[in-house]
Amino acid sequence: MHALNRRRGLVLLATILMIIASLEVFSTVKAEKKKKEESDKARPVLWRDPGNMRKRDLYYGPGSKEREPMPPFKFIKEVKEGGMPKFDVEDARGVKWRVKLGPEAQAETAASRLVWAAGYNAEESYYLDRANIDGLKKLSRGQNYVSGQSVRGARFEPRRDNIKRGKEWDWNKNPFKNTRELNGLKTMMVLLNNWDVFKKNNRVLHDKGTGEAMYTVTDLGATMGAAGGIGGRRSKNNVQDYQRKRLVRNVENGNVKFDYDVKPKGFGRLLSFVAPPLYFRQRKATNTVNKVPVEHAAWMGSVLGQLSDEQLRDSLRAAGYDRSTQDAYLRALRGRINELKNLRQSQLATRERRVR
């Protein structure tokens, strides 16, 4: 009798657990469905007309002096995702910030301003040469950038209450496929020598106030150096490398062939045997940005060409580069922008020859 009651109790317990599990699954599915419905209702935005380019403030870019981080900063926690050392803090206003250390800090600060200047969504970023962090704990990464309670070379990116971080988006599967605006953004990635153009670095940011779904490249750290694949020459935040290559190689079948290749090289080709997904992902990234119609790349050149040298320099000053580094980057950026602008002239010349 005792054994029978025990079995009945176990059966009852198992039934209850199954019901709870089913409810949890149902709740999760319902939440995901609601999330998808909200996402579907949001208006997708990739690009906005920047208007008068000469009025764009590239020192603050998508941010402003009023919204920059305000000390003192209080340490919250270390963030171990991604390749660079990061941690979260709270400032004097109660705003939470994600702090990134290392070579990406400067590169991302400058790149975000250039992307924003062209009319694309970009996250706020502020570069602090040095910042004191109250309660800073020993980091598992990036401890070489720390001295006591102080860090050097830090990029601060806010986590605003009105912005909800949504799903990742793919370069080949989005509402803007084949548009001039999407191809212009691809051109921007090549201009910046971004060798990390993968889905994991793209995210839809939902503005709770406007209801917009802002398609954004949220990680621009692997820029301002040499673009290359595993086993090849690649770098970030390296002005010598950034100056080495031209932007445009040639034009084939109406598409621009950029001097951009992030396919694995040398020993990196072994990835095709040991890690096929990574190998094919890098090859796909190269092919994706090398299918930009010449008129779309030329359009981006005409947009960026309206920026003055002083505006371009402001984006570099905001990233804490010294004067000589600013000069070197400025020459390289202007040269690349001119390459894009010249595409339009060559396109017009080709059309004239066809008419004749």
C-alpha positions, 0 to 999 in steps of 0.5 A: 500500500505504501509503495502504491501511494509512493508511485501515485505521488511520483506520477502526480509530481511528474504530471505537475512538472510536465504541466509547468514545463508546458506552461513555460514553453507556451509562455516563451513561444508567446513572448517570442511571437509578441516580440516578432509582432512588435518588430514587424510593426516597427518602421525599418530605417537604414538611412536618413538624408543628412541634409546640408553636409557642411553643418554636420558636427563630426566631433560629437557625431550621433551624440552631443556635448550635453549627452557625453559621459559625466564622472564620477563613474561607478563600476558595475561588472565586467563584460566577457563577450566579444574580442576586446576588454569591456565593462559596464559603468554608471555615471553621475547622471545614472546613465549606464555605459559600456566601456571598451578598451584596446585598439578598437576604442579609437577606431570605433569612435572615428568610424561611428562619426563617419558612418553617421555623417553619411546619413546612416544609423550609428551609436553614440561613442565618446573617447576618454584618454583617461577615466577614473572608475570607482570600485574598479575590479581586476579585469580578466582582459585588458588589465594592461590598460588599467592603473589603480582605479584608472583606465586609459584609452576608453570608448564609452557607449551608452545604454539609453532607456529609450533604445531597445537592442533587438535582433541581429540582421544579415547583409543579404536578408533585410528590408533594404536589399539591392537599394542604393542606401544598403550598397552605400553602407557596404561602400562605407565598410570598405572605405573604413577597411572594416574586416569584421562585416558579419551578422553578429556585428549588426543589430536592429535598435528599436527607438521606443519614442519614434517606433523606428527599427534602426538597422545599425552596424553596432560594432565598428572596431575592426576598422581604420587599419588593413582589411584582410582575412585570417592568415593575411595582413589585417589590423585595426587602428593602424594608420600606416596600414590604412594608407597602404591600399587604394580603394577601387581596383576596377569596374566589372559588369557595372559593379565596383571591384574594391581592393578589399579581400577578407578571404582566409590566406596562407595557413588560414585556408586550412579553415576550409578543412577544420572550420568550414563555416568560418572559412565560407563566412569570410569568403561570403563577406568579401563577395557581399561588399564587392557587388556594389553597382558603380552608380551606388558607390559613386553616390556615396562618394558624392555624399562624403565629398561634401565634407570639409577637411576640418569636419573629417579632422573633427572625427579624428580629434574626437578619437584622441589621435595626435596631430600627425596621425590625424594628418595621415588619416585625413590624407587617406580618407580624402584620397578614398573619397575622391576615388569614389567621386571619380567613379561618377566621372568615369561612368559619365564618360562611358555613357558618352562614348556609348551615345557616340 
